[in-house]
């Protein structure tokens, strides 16, 4: 890659970053998207912008991330978000500590080398430039300068191991503090059990799981829920919910038509074909109501089949 191509790639990435940041700002300001961008604030009964500047700019999140303490992150988003930030800061620390030592050392070592690169020693299609001279490939074979790159490898490994150990210890402390907190959380009373062996003859998987955990934890075991393959059930349910929404919309249109001076109103119509664009023209309210009545027993029957024949070798245990 030549220097001009590098600058072009860098500029393109920056433009995409700016466009995405402005798109994020525009979407997050729309009231209908508050449940997507501020779910934790809404669940706590807070205003989405409470404690924040009313006029948010695309880079306001950077300032908020820098000034927010770890306790603020845990209070607003939970321990998992704090662990994610620990991961990000650890990666950033590895890059910074490695770069502060490697860039001032390795770049001059490679740039001042007197090696001659051949077309077979690179993947840059035979075009050599100043960027290629900053790589280890510019150092001649069996040169003492190569020891700098060997030592650099050990330095990066040392920094990585130290920061990962520090991050692991910090995350362990966060998890322990969360478990010892007096605040009760739902996830503290449920576990997922996998690879359940086949149930004995005459016994269901649920009965097997219940008897097993009731024998081990007689005082704390509450109930179990066997994981099932709900693919077919979900398909029918989504279709049913779609018709319910269409029925509600059709009824709203019909009610609105009565309020416009026509006491009898105008009943909406639809077509029975693809996307309501082709096929026989029918009364929309009656058509959607019939579809709902057809799907409800079908959904109930499919749920029974799923609970009986599509159980997986996993279960959720509640204490």
BELBELGI-V157998 format. One record per pair of residues at least 24 apart in sequence whose C-alpha atoms are under 10 Angstrom apart, sorted by sequence separation. I is the first residue (numbers start at 1). J is the second residue. D is the distance in whole Angstrom. If there is no record, write none. Layout:
i = [I;I]
j = [J;J]
d = [D;D]
This chain:
i = [110;111;113;114;115;116;108;109;110;111;113;114;115;116;29;107;108;109;110;112;113;114;115;29;107;108;109;110;111;112;113;28;106;107;110;111;115;106;107;109;110;114;106;109;110;113;254;25;26;189;193;254;25;26;44;113;189;190;192;25;189;190;191;192;193;194;250;251;24;25;190;192;193;250;251;22;23;25;40;41;110;192;249;250;21;22;25;40;41;109;110;249;250;21;22;39;40;109;247;248;20;21;38;39;40;110;246;247;250;19;38;106;109;110;246;247;18;106;109;247;248;18;247;106;243;246;247;105;106;245;246;105;243;244;247;243;244;247;102;106;242;243;102;105;243;244;240;243;244;102;243;102;242;101;102;240;241;239;240;243;102;239;240;98;101;102;240;241;98;101;240;239;240;98;99;97;98;237;97;98;236;237;240;98;236;95;98;237;94;97;98;236;237;94;97;236;237;94;95;235;236;94;95;233;234;93;94;233;236;93;94;232;233;236;94;233;234;91;94;233;234;90;93;94;232;233;232;233;90;91;230;233;90;91;230;233;89;90;232;90;228;231;90;230;87;90;229;230;86;89;90;228;229;228;231;86;87;227;228;229;230;86;87;226;228;229;230;86;228;229;227;228;229;83;86;87;227;228;83;86;226;227;228;226;227;228;83;84;226;227;228;83;226;227;82;83;225;226;227;225;226;80;83;224;225;226;79;82;83;224;225;223;224;225;80;223;224;79;80;222;223;224;79;221;222;223;221;222;79;220;221;79;220;74;78;219;217;205;70;74;204;213;206;209;205;209;213;204;205;209;210;205;206;209;205;206;205;198;199;198;196;197;195;196;197;194;195;196;194;195;196;193;194;195;193;194;1;2;192;193;194;1;192;193;1;191;192;193;2;6;191;192;1;2;3;190;191;192;1;2;3;190;191;1;2;3;189;190;191;2;3;189;190;1;2;188;189;1;187;188;186;186]
j = [134;135;137;138;139;140;133;134;135;136;138;139;140;141;55;133;134;135;136;138;139;140;141;56;134;135;136;137;138;139;140;56;134;135;138;139;143;135;136;138;139;143;136;139;140;143;284;56;57;220;224;285;57;58;76;145;221;222;224;58;222;223;224;225;226;227;283;284;58;59;224;226;227;284;285;57;58;60;75;76;145;227;284;285;57;58;61;76;77;145;146;285;286;58;59;76;77;146;284;285;58;59;76;77;78;148;284;285;288;58;77;145;148;149;285;286;58;146;149;287;288;59;288;148;285;288;289;148;149;288;289;149;287;288;291;288;289;292;148;152;288;289;149;152;290;291;288;291;292;151;292;152;292;152;153;291;292;291;292;295;155;292;293;152;155;156;294;295;153;156;295;295;296;155;156;155;156;295;156;157;295;296;299;158;296;156;159;298;156;159;160;298;299;157;160;299;300;158;159;299;300;159;160;298;299;159;160;299;302;160;161;299;300;303;162;301;302;160;163;302;303;160;163;164;302;303;303;304;162;163;302;305;163;164;303;306;163;164;306;165;303;306;166;306;164;167;306;307;164;167;168;306;307;307;310;166;167;307;308;309;310;167;168;307;309;310;311;168;310;311;310;311;312;167;170;171;311;312;168;171;311;312;313;312;313;314;170;171;313;314;315;171;314;315;171;172;314;315;316;315;316;171;174;315;316;317;171;174;175;316;317;316;317;318;174;317;318;174;175;317;318;319;175;317;318;319;318;319;177;318;319;178;319;174;178;319;319;308;174;178;308;317;311;314;311;315;319;311;312;316;317;313;314;317;314;315;315;312;313;313;312;313;312;313;314;312;313;314;313;314;315;313;314;315;314;315;123;124;314;315;316;124;315;316;125;315;316;317;127;131;316;317;127;128;129;316;317;318;128;129;130;317;318;129;130;131;317;318;319;131;132;318;319;131;132;318;319;132;318;319;318;319]
d = [5;8;10;7;5;7;10;8;6;9;7;7;4;10;10;9;8;9;6;9;5;7;8;9;6;10;9;8;7;9;7;10;8;7;6;8;9;8;9;9;6;10;8;8;9;9;10;8;10;10;10;9;7;9;9;8;10;10;10;5;9;10;10;10;9;10;10;9;7;9;9;10;10;7;7;8;9;9;9;7;8;9;10;6;9;6;10;6;9;7;9;9;10;6;9;10;6;9;7;9;9;8;10;9;9;10;8;6;9;10;10;9;8;10;9;9;9;10;9;9;9;10;6;7;10;7;7;8;7;9;10;9;9;7;10;6;8;9;9;8;10;8;9;9;10;9;10;7;7;10;6;7;9;8;10;8;9;9;6;10;9;9;9;8;9;9;9;10;10;9;6;8;8;7;9;9;6;8;8;9;7;9;9;10;9;9;7;10;8;7;9;8;7;9;9;6;10;10;9;9;10;6;9;9;9;9;6;6;9;9;9;9;9;10;9;9;10;9;7;6;10;9;8;9;7;6;9;10;10;9;9;9;6;9;8;8;10;7;8;10;10;9;9;7;9;7;7;9;10;9;10;7;9;7;10;10;7;9;9;9;8;7;9;9;9;6;9;9;6;6;9;4;7;9;8;9;6;5;10;8;7;6;9;7;7;8;9;10;8;6;9;6;6;5;9;10;9;4;7;5;6;10;8;7;5;9;9;8;9;6;7;9;5;8;10;6;6;7;9;8;5;9;7;8;5;7;7;5;10;9;5;7;5;9;9;9;9;10;10;9;9;8;9;10;8;8;10;10;9;10;9;8;10;9;9;8;9;10;10;8;8;7;9;5;9;9;5;6;6;6;8;8;4;9;5;7;9;9;7;5;9;6;6;6;9;8;5;7;8;9;6;6;8;8;8;7;5;9;9;6;8;5;7;8;8;7;8;5;9;7;10;6;6;8;9;9;5;8;9;9;9;10]
